Amino acid sequence: MLIDGGNAADGYAVRSYLENAGVDKLDLLVATHPHEDHIGGLPTVLTYFEAETIWTTEITYSNSTIRKFLEAADKQDAPVVRPTGGETFLLGSALVTVLGPVSTNYEDVNNLSLVLMVEFEDTRFLFTGDMEILAEGDMLDFWGEEFNWKCDVLKVGHHGSYSSTGYRLLREVAPTWAVIPCGYQNDYGHPHESTLSRLRDAEVVTFRMDLMSTVIALSDGETIAFSWMNSGYEPAIPN
């Protein structure tokens, strides 16, 4: 499974990474939402890899980036599906479950991001796209107090923006580790200090890709081992 593909300029880097990992086809390709920094690289990926199933969220507008993605997906002869909450996909012995979005009544496309829980035996990973605090609350309300949100690893929403990864989500998810995907000295100032503060308050060990570059979390179903490219930095461990 591949979740998003970065900017258009990142497509070849994603292709190279997949090839080096021994990937020759994709069982599931997920486009969490139609922003260029998430789907821009996917046309390149789809040129070189067969995708059996493609998931995307509701697309409410069109531009050249979206058209290129949809054209590349169409050439795959693979079903392009907008999954609903609760839909699952069996990925080997791992289970992928769609948890959001639970509404399409949002002005901000980030809130339409697909949110996925990936469970592999005793380990759980939550991928939140760019979903912001408003839709996080709606999603938590929809599934109710009895739902088990607990995960081991949280992919922090919206690159560590102040508007995502709210206290309520962190209380429910209670992750042990979090990974923030953002570029070095990016123009947006991600990750925002308020988000880092919330993660510290929740006592989450945090990996920053702007400082650590590629971060790998490898699960054997019982434990999770982390490695990262830039050995000059360590994860932030709350006191």
RAUR-V746327 format. One line per field, one symbol per residue. ss: DSSP state (~ for helix, > for strand, _ for the rest). psi: psi as a letter, one per 20 degrees, with the letter a starting at -180 (. if undefined). burial: # if it has 24 or more other ideal C-beta (glycine too) atoms within 12 Angstrom, else .. A space follows every 10 residues. Layout:
ss: ???
psi: ???
burial: ???
This chain:
ss: _>>____~~~ ~~~~~~~~~~ ____>>>>>> >____~~~~_ _~~~~~~~_> >>>>>>____ ___~~~~~~~ ~~~~~___>> >______>>> >__>>>>>>> ________~~ ~~__>>>>>> __>>>>>___ __~~~~~~~~ ~~~_______ __>>>_~~~~ ______~~~~ ~~~___>>>> __________ __~~~~~~~~ ~___>>>>~~ ~~__>>>>>_ ___>>>>>__ _____>___
psi: pporjarhii ghgggggggh ijpirphppp ohqlqhihih ihhggihipp phqpprrpoi rqahgggggh ghhhiikqpo pnqrpiqrpo ncjqppppir qjqjlqhphh ijpppppopo djqppppjck prhghgghgg ggirhipoip rgppopqlkj qhjrmrhggh gghlqhqqpo oqqplqiikq qqhhghghhg hjlppppoih hibpppoppj igrppqrqgn iiqqqooq.
burial: ######.#.# #..##.##.. .....#.### ########## ######.### #.#######. ....##.### .##..#...# .##.#...#. #..#.##### ##...#.### ########## ..######## ########## ..#.....#. ########## #.####..## .######### ##.......# ##..##.##. .#.####### ##.##.#.#. ...#.#.#.. ....##...
